[in-house]
Every structure is written in C-alpha cells, then in structure tokens.
Amino acid sequence: MIRERDYEVPLPAIPVPATRVYAYTTRLADFDSPAIERILRPATELAAHTVRIELRTGDSTTHAESRPPPASAFARAKYEVKRRLHRRLPVVELGERTALDMRFSFMGNYAHLVHDVIAPLRFIERTLEGDPEVRTGPIHVILGRTPPAIATRVLDHAGIPYLCTDGVVRGRLVSISQDLNVCLLPDLARQPFESGSGATPERVFVSRRGARSLLNEAAVTDLLAREGFTRVYMEDHPIGHQWALLANAREVVGIHGAGLSSLGFSIHRASPDAPRFRLVELFSAGFSSSCFRDYAAVLGGTWVGVRGRVTPEIVRDLDVLGHARAHDNASFEVDLEALAEALAFSRSGGGHPGAGD
C-alpha cells in the first residue's frame, strides 16, 4: 500500500445542554399520590477529538476481512472459509476512481447510512478539496456483493456512486476514523437537497408500526393532533420526502428509531436565533438512548425525552440479569400527562443552551 496523504482535522467539543426526561406516572414517585417522574439529564459534551483521513493506493481487504476474526472456534472456521472464498474473487480495479470501503459497517440501518456514510463522505470531500494537489472526482462507496436494498436506495438518492463486491478492490482508497461520527452531521449541508418548501407540515409526529410501536398510539395521536401535529410513518414515503419532512419541521415528536436521523438534513434550513428544531423523543423504558439528544446538540436543535411505562420484565432483564438490549424492539405505552408536560417544557425552551433544567 503506497501512502499518498494523511490528514488530521481537529474538531472542538460540542456542549450537550441539560434537559429532562418525563417518565410514566408511578407510585415510586409518591406512594400515596402516583405522579410523573421528572428526570434531570445533566449537561455534558461530545468530546473534542481529531478526525483522521488516509489516502492510499493499493489493495483493500476482502469483505470477510473487513471485520476482526470471531473468538469462537466454530465461528472462526466459518470466517476462514469465507475469507478464502473472497480472496479467490476477481480483483476490482478502480482505475481513475477513488473509493471508500464501508463493508465493515452495518448498511441495513437508515440512520447508520446518514451519520456513518453520507456525512463522513461529505466531510472527506471537503477535506480533500482543501488540498490543491489532490484530485479525486466523485468518491465511490464499496458495498458487499449483495447490499441491503435500503443502502442502494439511499446512496442512489444521495447521488453517491458505489460498487458491490466481496473481493479485493485495487486502486486509490480513502478511509476515515470512526469516532463520534455524529459530529460530522453539519457536513450534510454539502449534500444536494430539495427542501420541498411548503409541502410538509411544521409539526410532525413520527410514529411506528411493528417494532417499538406505541400500545396507546390512538390516544397519543389524538393528543398531538390537538397540538397541530401530523402523524407520519416514514416507510410510507420515498427517501427524498423523508428528508424534507424532518428537515422542514420546527417541532417533532417521534418514537426512537432510524427515521429520526432525517433531522440531520435540517442543517439546510437557516436558524439565526431559534432552535433549528425541537424534538420530543418517545422511547421504551427498556431501550433508552442518547443518540438523538446528540443530534440536537450538533445541529442546533433541542431534545426532551418521554420514557414509557416500566414493567417487571424490563427491571428483571436490564437490571437483574444485565441483558441491556433485551427490549430493543418492544412496544410500549407512554403517559399522556407526561407527554403533554414534555411538550410544554420543550416549547418553553427546555433543552436549549442557557435554559437550565
């Protein structure tokens, strides 16, 4: 492998403001008078770090070799068979093209495609454009031989060329460190984008069917409709409209899931004073996450959480047995009073820098 260029780009720390999570009414708050729990999420930050980009000419690994060998003997034997098969495949010659190998990443999740592929790719382009001695043309993404349909749909819409192989790719290869990719979301401003101004609502309720759906969805939808929210299921819309729905929205109430990553495209909308968006995120007590709180901090939005009802099974599996992801996809119920209070807190400036808790 011949070294061409190494780049180190320092990124500053990003403050994540204090905010609240509103939890289901419970006697754990007051045994005599059940009440909503209001949980303080203290201020924190996304640490300052350095993004490293390498430009090389030579051979890539194969798809199998893009991940470390597994630990167990049986899995390692299967890995070795696959590695040898992939080594026997014809080498793909890049010629004048430059490629980013993403076969190590999980490409079947829309959110990963947004913050692990599109944003880093646009960051790489911006960095290389600052070097007058480098000319790469459009950067191709290397996918496995049979990539998930969602990966090709998203890359096609983004105008990002790709090639599909499990074997070795030869030519000019670029790579980027994979730490805190959420901090690269502002480079989505470089992604060609049509806002569809006026065609989408300002208040959007992102609901879900199947996994992580709401057990009391009808009641939640009625409450939010009275507040001016339009319910959407992201899978009902083409990729471009999904981007526009959340890029244009001023207020979003949404169930935790990949569909909320379209908030990244809100970077295309000017926001001189007010938050770029206000997000109230709904999630099960069995699957709490800070992912979209980080999105809000990076993109200039605000975040408030609403946690669903705690069940005996959740306590048993998460806290007693230590099975942290046992309820990743479980449906759940949210408290309407907690949701209403979270919405009021969000509208009052909660979760915004300087707003306090």
C-alpha positions in Angstrom: 0.0 0.0 0.0 1.5 3.3 -1.1 0.9 6.3 1.2 -0.4 9.4 -0.6 -1.8 11.7 2.1 -2.7 11.7 5.8 -5.0 14.4 7.2 -5.7 15.2 10.8 -8.7 17.5 11.3 -9.3 18.7 14.9 -13.0 19.1 16.0 -13.9 21.1 19.1 -16.0 19.8 21.9 -19.8 20.3 21.5 -21.8 21.1 24.6 -24.9 19.0 25.2 -27.3 21.1 27.3 -29.1 19.9 30.4 -32.6 18.7 29.8 -35.3 16.4 31.2 -36.9 13.0 30.6 -40.5 12.7 31.6 -41.4 9.2 32.9 -44.7 7.3 33.4 -46.8 8.1 36.4 -45.8 5.8 39.2 -46.1 5.2 43.0 -42.3 5.1 43.0 -42.5 8.9 42.9 -45.1 9.1 45.7 -46.7 6.0 47.2 -49.7 8.0 48.3 -50.3 10.0 45.2 -48.8 8.5 42.0 -47.0 11.1 39.9 -44.9 11.7 36.8 -41.2 11.3 37.4 -39.1 14.2 36.0 -35.6 13.1 35.5 -32.8 15.6 35.1 -30.3 14.8 32.3 -27.3 17.0 33.3 -25.3 18.9 30.8 -22.4 17.0 29.2 -20.4 17.3 26.0 -19.3 15.5 22.9 -15.5 15.4 23.5 -13.0 17.3 21.3 -11.3 14.9 19.0 -9.3 14.6 15.8 -10.7 13.0 12.7 -8.1 11.1 10.7 -8.3 10.6 6.9 -5.9 8.4 5.0 -5.5 8.3 1.2 -3.6 5.3 -0.1 -3.0 3.4 -3.4 -3.1 -0.4 -3.2 -5.3 -3.3 -2.4 -8.3 -3.3 0.1 -9.1 -6.2 2.3 -11.9 -8.5 1.3 -15.5 -8.2 2.8 -14.8 -11.0 5.2 -11.5 -9.4 6.4 -13.2 -6.0 7.0 -14.2 -7.3 10.4 -12.0 -8.9 13.1 -12.0 -12.7 13.3 -14.6 -14.0 15.8 -13.5 -15.6 19.0 -15.2 -19.0 19.0 -13.5 -21.8 17.1 -16.6 -22.7 15.1 -17.3 -19.1 14.1 -13.6 -18.6 13.2 -13.6 -21.7 11.0 -16.6 -20.3 9.1 -14.8 -16.9 8.9 -11.8 -18.6 7.4 -13.8 -20.4 4.7 -15.5 -17.1 3.7 -12.1 -15.3 3.7 -10.6 -17.8 1.3 -13.6 -17.6 -1.0 -13.5 -13.9 -1.0 -9.8 -13.9 -1.8 -10.5 -16.0 -4.9 -12.9 -13.5 -6.4 -11.7 -11.3 -9.3 -9.9 -8.1 -8.2 -12.0 -4.9 -8.9 -9.7 -2.3 -10.5 -10.7 1.3 -9.6 -8.7 2.9 -12.4 -9.1 6.7 -12.0 -11.8 6.3 -9.3 -11.3 6.8 -5.6 -13.3 4.6 -3.2 -14.3 4.5 0.5 -14.7 0.9 1.8 -17.7 0.7 4.1 -18.1 -3.1 4.1 -17.2 -3.2 7.8 -20.3 -1.1 8.7 -23.9 -2.3 9.2 -25.5 -1.0 6.0 -29.1 -2.2 6.7 -30.0 0.7 9.0 -31.0 4.1 7.6 -29.5 6.1 10.5 -26.1 4.4 10.0 -26.2 5.4 6.3 -26.9 9.0 7.3 -24.3 9.5 10.0 -21.8 6.8 9.2 -21.7 7.1 5.4 -23.2 10.3 3.9 -21.9 12.8 6.5 -18.4 11.3 6.7 -18.2 11.1 2.9 -19.1 14.8 2.6 -16.5 15.6 5.3 -13.9 13.7 3.3 -14.7 15.6 0.2 -14.5 19.0 2.0 -11.1 18.0 3.4 -9.6 16.8 0.2 -10.9 19.9 -1.7 -8.7 21.9 0.6 -5.6 20.2 -0.7 -4.7 21.7 -4.1 -2.5 18.7 -5.0 -5.3 16.1 -4.8 -7.9 15.5 -7.4 -10.3 12.6 -6.7 -13.5 13.2 -8.6 -16.7 11.6 -7.0 -15.8 9.2 -4.3 -17.3 5.7 -4.7 -18.6 3.7 -1.7 -17.6 0.0 -1.6 -20.5 -2.3 -0.6 -20.7 -6.0 -0.2 -21.8 -8.1 -3.2 -25.5 -8.2 -2.1 -26.0 -5.0 -0.1 -29.4 -4.3 1.7 -31.9 -2.6 -0.5 -32.1 0.4 1.8 -28.3 1.1 1.3 -28.6 1.3 -2.5 -31.8 3.3 -2.3 -30.3 5.9 0.0 -27.0 6.2 -1.9 -28.8 6.4 -5.2 -30.9 9.3 -3.9 -27.8 11.0 -2.4 -26.1 10.8 -5.8 -23.2 8.8 -4.3 -21.7 6.2 -6.7 -21.0 2.7 -5.4 -19.6 -0.6 -6.4 -20.6 -4.1 -5.0 -18.1 -6.8 -4.4 -16.9 -9.2 -1.6 -13.4 -9.3 -3.1 -10.3 -7.1 -3.2 -10.6 -3.6 -4.6 -7.4 -2.2 -6.1 -6.6 1.5 -6.6 -6.9 4.7 -4.7 -8.6 4.1 -1.4 -9.7 6.6 1.2 -10.5 5.9 4.9 -11.8 7.9 7.8 -11.6 7.3 11.6 -15.0 6.2 13.0 -15.2 8.1 16.3 -18.2 10.3 17.1 -19.5 10.4 13.5 -22.5 12.4 14.8 -20.2 15.4 15.0 -19.8 15.3 11.2 -23.6 15.9 10.6 -23.0 19.6 9.7 -21.3 18.4 6.5 -24.7 17.2 5.4 -25.0 20.9 4.3 -22.9 19.7 1.3 -25.4 17.1 0.4 -27.6 18.1 -2.6 -31.0 18.6 -1.2 -34.5 19.7 -2.2 -36.5 21.1 0.7 -39.9 20.9 -0.8 -40.7 24.1 1.0 -44.4 24.5 1.8 -45.2 20.8 1.0 -44.6 19.4 4.5 -46.1 20.2 8.0 -44.2 22.3 10.6 -45.2 19.9 13.4 -44.6 16.2 12.7 -45.4 13.1 14.8 -43.1 10.2 13.6 -44.9 7.0 14.7 -44.0 3.4 14.1 -45.7 0.1 13.1 -44.5 -3.2 14.5 -41.2 -2.9 16.4 -41.2 -0.1 19.1 -44.8 0.8 18.3 -47.0 2.6 20.8 -49.5 0.5 22.7 -51.7 3.6 23.1 -50.9 5.2 19.7 -54.5 6.3 19.1 -54.6 8.3 22.3 -51.2 9.8 21.6 -52.2 10.7 18.1 -55.3 12.5 19.3 -53.4 14.5 21.9 -50.8 15.6 19.3 -53.4 16.3 16.7 -54.9 18.9 19.0 -51.5 20.5 19.2 -51.2 20.7 15.5 -49.1 17.6 14.7 -49.4 15.5 11.6 -48.7 11.8 12.1 -46.4 10.1 9.6 -44.9 6.7 9.1 -41.6 7.2 7.4 -41.7 3.9 5.5 -44.7 5.3 3.6 -42.6 8.0 1.9 -39.7 8.0 -0.6 -36.3 8.9 0.7 -36.4 12.5 -0.5 -39.7 13.2 1.2 -38.4 11.6 4.4 -35.5 14.1 4.3 -37.8 17.0 3.6 -40.4 16.0 6.3 -37.9 16.4 9.2 -35.6 19.0 7.6 -38.6 21.4 7.3 -40.3 20.5 10.6 -40.0 23.0 13.5 -41.4 20.6 16.1 -41.0 16.8 16.0 -42.4 14.2 18.4 -41.0 10.9 17.4 -40.5 7.3 18.6 -36.8 6.4 18.8 -35.7 4.9 15.6 -33.7 5.3 12.4 -36.3 7.5 10.8 -35.4 10.4 13.1 -32.0 10.6 11.5 -33.5 12.7 8.7 -33.3 15.5 11.2 -29.7 15.7 10.0 -30.9 17.4 6.9 -32.4 20.3 9.0 -28.9 21.8 8.5 -30.1 23.0 5.2 -32.5 25.4 6.9 -31.3 28.7 8.3 -31.7 29.1 12.1 -30.3 32.5 13.2 -31.9 32.7 16.7 -34.4 30.0 17.5 -33.5 26.3 17.7 -33.4 24.6 14.3 -35.9 22.1 15.6 -37.5 21.0 18.9 -37.5 17.2 19.4 -39.6 15.3 21.9 -38.4 11.7 21.7 -40.5 8.8 22.9 -38.8 5.6 24.0 -39.4 2.4 26.0 -38.1 2.2 29.5 -36.2 -0.9 28.1 -34.4 1.0 25.4 -33.3 4.5 26.4 -30.8 6.2 24.1 -28.9 9.5 23.8 -28.3 9.3 20.1 -30.8 11.9 19.0 -30.0 14.1 22.0 -26.6 14.3 20.4 -28.1 15.0 17.0 -29.9 18.0 18.6 -26.7 19.3 20.2 -24.7 19.1 17.0 -27.4 20.5 14.7 -28.7 23.4 16.9 -31.9 21.7 18.0 -33.3 20.9 21.4 -34.2 17.5 22.9 -36.6 16.4 25.6 -37.3 12.7 26.4 -40.5 10.8 27.3 -39.9 7.3 28.8 -42.6 4.6 28.7 -44.0 2.5 31.4 -41.6 0.4 33.4 -42.6 -3.3 33.5 -41.4 -6.1 35.8 -39.8 -7.7 32.8 -37.8 -4.7 32.0 -36.4 -4.4 35.5 -35.6 -8.1 35.6 -33.9 -8.3 32.2 -32.0 -5.0 32.3 -31.1 -4.5 36.0 -31.2 -8.0 37.5 -30.0 -10.2 34.6 -27.9 -7.5 32.9 -29.4 -8.1 29.4 -29.1 -4.5 28.2 -30.7 -5.0 24.8 -33.4 -7.5 25.7 -36.2 -5.0 25.0 -34.7 -3.2 22.0 -37.8 -3.6 19.8 -40.6 -4.0 22.4 -43.8 -2.0 22.0 -44.6 0.3 24.9 -47.0 2.8 26.4 -46.4 6.4 27.2 -48.2 8.6 29.8 -50.3 11.3 28.1 -49.8 13.7 31.0 -46.0 13.2 30.8 -46.1 13.8 27.1 -48.1 17.0 27.4 -45.7 18.3 30.1 -42.7 17.3 28.0 -44.1 19.2 25.0 -44.8 22.3 27.2 -41.2 22.1 28.5 -39.8 21.8 25.0 -41.8 24.8 23.8 -40.7 26.9 26.8 -37.0 26.5 25.7 -36.1 23.3 27.7 -33.0 21.6 26.4 -31.6 24.7 24.9 -28.2 26.1 25.9 -28.6 28.5 28.8 -32.2 27.4 29.5 -31.3 25.5 32.7 -33.3 22.4 33.6 
